[in-house]
Amino acid sequence: MQPRKLNTTLTAIALLISGSVLANDNQSAAIETISVYGQLNPIEKSTLPSTVFILNNEDIARIVGNTALDLLAQVPGINIKKSGNIQDISLRGAESNFVIIQIDGVQVNNPLDERGGSFDLASLSKDLISRVEVIKGTQSAIYGSDALAGVINFITVDKELKGVKTSLGLMADGQKSATVKAGFDSWGLALSGIDTDEQSNGDSQTLAELSLYGDFNFTKTSNTQLNWRFADYKQYAFPDQSGGAEFAQDETKEKNKGQTSSASIRHQISINDAYQTALHLEHYHAQDNLTSPGISPYFMAPPAYTSNDYTLNKFRWLNSLSINNISANAGLDYKHEDGQTSGYLTMFGQDIPTDFELTRKNWAGFIDTRIDLAKASMFLGVRLDKPEDHDNQTTWKFGINYPVSDNIRLFTNAGESFKLPSLYALGNNMIGNAELVAETAKSADIGIEWTTERTNINFSLFDYRYKNLIDFDGELFSLVNRSSVETQGAELVLVNHLTSDSVLQFNVTYADIEAGEGELLTGRPKWQGGANLNWQWTEQLSTYISANYVGESTATSLHTGNFSAELLPSYSKYDVSGRWVANQHLSVDLFLTNALDKQYYYSVGFGGPERGAGIKINWLL
């Protein structure tokens, strides 16, 4: 099918807005760096040919909420859909499992979950996070399987913290949080906890997390980095598709409890000014238990118990060589996955086992090259994956970054990506299919960025083509490869330092999605956007106002006893926060969520929070 032209209205709006004086929320965008897998050193954000969005420590502190899910709701192009203990993030219209989620560089997607490899973002505390980096577009040439739509890296390390910082928070409806962070010359730790009473949507949660990091230079030419995180959580909510607090026929809650741990160590050596090498080890383990009462009359969602145990171990050897205007990063990966599921479905008075166990290995080699030609930089990456029991996968990426002037740069990128079938899709004894092949994607972006001392505008057009998507076949009662989806759209991010004390940001994303005949995509609004204003009134007092808009989208439910699809109306949500700094040791944050008390829904019967206030006290020693 030929690419569709973007709506002329969108083009007109983009041209109109791009003439305004708004800009990106980063006064030093030209020197800001991000961490990229496959690179030994951080890369300047302004030199990348991909669209990148960053939330820093100050941004995170201002955002109302308790978990990583609340942070991603503020990222342009990401839509959040929450239904009980299930939450989906859609990056530019893609599936949740098409985005790699990393915590301190360790991939934490779980291929045992029924979503095909997502991560429970409610099990990561907002207060534990120091930075969020979002890279959009196909990234398999560097990251391997799963990076069809992009990569999100959560960083818990706060290297700027020197001393001990304690935060105690109380939000609306009995949401309580506590965090202790300690940072010293070469190491640090953080301990965070969340406990909520039952919310208006029926949810409740407890969460405890601990993270550690170390950054050591044992010799003049080497560096060793260590990261470790552990989380223990319990969640109670109405089952997915049950109609939530508004429509559910059964008040019995679904219980989800689990533990996750991740760890990494990287030892990097500088051989000389031109050559560096590093060894990198990663470990991730997730164990969870889900007890669901099902949804009456239970034909499509019977009562169930599931226990999942997943382990990932990865070894990586990286090499970096720079000669004149050429720099290359090359590496070898070995990845080993173990997945075990035990449990049952209760149907017609009988418990039907859902046990399976799978192991998967993958070898890969890749090279990522940058060539500086006059003013432009050209990027080329190629990767070969040799997964066990699946066909070899060769992926590539190509990009150009061209500074037209000191203030304007053009960028473009294209590439191919793949995603191996999840362990759930391969092994589930009810609907699994061992013959599934890898899902694939092609994407292309083209954009322009304008930067001055006070302003930055980033505008991009994107095109994604997904093939061999895994879908459920009702006649075969099995998962099969058959679906295809095409997405074209545009994204605009603008922010302006109105004065030396105020910053205004605006963003809008348009995604036009075309799926195969008879296929239903949920939680995919065509339009979404937001605006926020940060104002530093005095040295002691600042305020932050954010507004987010999500267009109408389709949602499904089983609360009537039959499968039904409904159109969720568009909505706007407004939050307010403020900070008062008493002295160098004490500060107080105030929050007001859903300030206009607007009623809105993430899915059928599952509403967002009502208006509520909160407070957080921060003490630095």
Secondary structure, 3 states (H helix, E strand, C coil): CCCCCCCHHHHHHHHHHHCCCCCCCCCCCCCCEECCCCCCCCEEHHHCCCCEEEECHHHHHHCCCCEHHHHHCCCCCEEEEEECCEEEEEECCCCHHHEEEEECCEECCECCCCCCCECCHHHCEHHHCCEEEEEECCCHHHHCCCCCCEEEEEECCCCCCCEEEEEEEEEHHHEEEEEEEEECCCEEEEEEEEEECCCCCCCEEEEEEEEEEEEECCCCCEEEEEEEEEEEEEEEECCCCCCHHHHCCCCCCEEEEEEEEEEEEEEEEECCCCEEEEEEEEEEEEEEEEEECCCCCCCCCCCEEEEEEEEEEEEEEEEEEEECCEEEEEEEEEEEEEEEEEEEEEECCEEEECCEEEEEEEEEEEEEEEEEECCEEEEEEEEEEEECCCCCEEEEEEEEEEECCCCEEEEEEEEEEEECCCHHHHHCCCCCCCCCCCEEEEEEEEEEEEECCCEEEEEEEEEEEEEEEEEEECCCCEEEEEEEEEEEEEEEEEEEEEECCEEEEEEEEEEEEEECCCCCCCCCCCEEEEEEEEEECCCCEEEEEEEEEECCEEEEECCCCCCEEEEECCEEEEEEEEEEECCCCEEEEEEEECCCCCCCEEECCEECCCCEEEEEEEEEC
